[in-house]
Amino acid sequence: MPFDHNDHYHRLLSRHVPRHGGRALDVGCGSGRFALRLTRLGMDVDAIDPSGEMIAQARALCPREEGARSPRFRQADVTDLELPRNHYDFISCLASIHHVPFETVSALRAALAPGGVLVILGCYREKGRLDLLWSLAAVPVNAVARLAARAADRLRPASAPAGWARTDPPVKQPGMTLSRIHSEAAVLLPGSRIRRLLFWRYLLVFRNSR
């Protein structure tokens, strides 16, 4: 199916990108579509992913025109890196933070420049009646969105670069409930805001006030 839950929220995440540009880090960049969006918003982007196949796909997606800006894609696991301190104006994690220990957000916080923003589009483990109600509400909307996306995909001319082939990113079930994420974030990212989203996602926004 062409409908992608993460891509659906790109516009929402983009609202938190600094208007003045600056340096950005996209953690677990996957296909590279959001990293490429960041460059088009004026950011100088480092994009990392532990999957070599996903990095290859991301590079193939980038424009080939001379002088066109592209993210710097790199195969790397964020837990193995020593990120520069006080460096990035914007850090994004799209459906990737549950692939690593949640404590990794401490290293991301340290890498933020003063006034920098960390945005996490995360997945959570469902538990309890409220999660069930949100899930039930999402199912019919998800089905309609997928059908609409498939219809639009059939009408749209092929736009993938030559030699480009879609690779599905690695999938891992989230282990933390939303209530635990709230508790952990309150300690590791004090002042952060968490909002539940429809398609089995949450949005966490943290601004470095140093």
Salt bridges, closest charged atoms under 4 A:
ASP4 OD2 - ARG33 NH2 3.78
ASP4 OD2 - ARG166 NH2 3.88
ASP7 OD1 - HIS10 NE2 3.32
ASP7 OD2 - ARG33 NE 2.62
ASP44 OD1 - ARG72 NH1 2.87
ASP46 OD1 - ARG72 NE 2.75
ASP131 OD1 - ARG196 NH1 2.69
ASP153 OD1 - ARG156 NH1 3.19
ASP168 OD1 - ARG166 NE 3.58
GLU184 OE2 - ARG180 NE 3.78
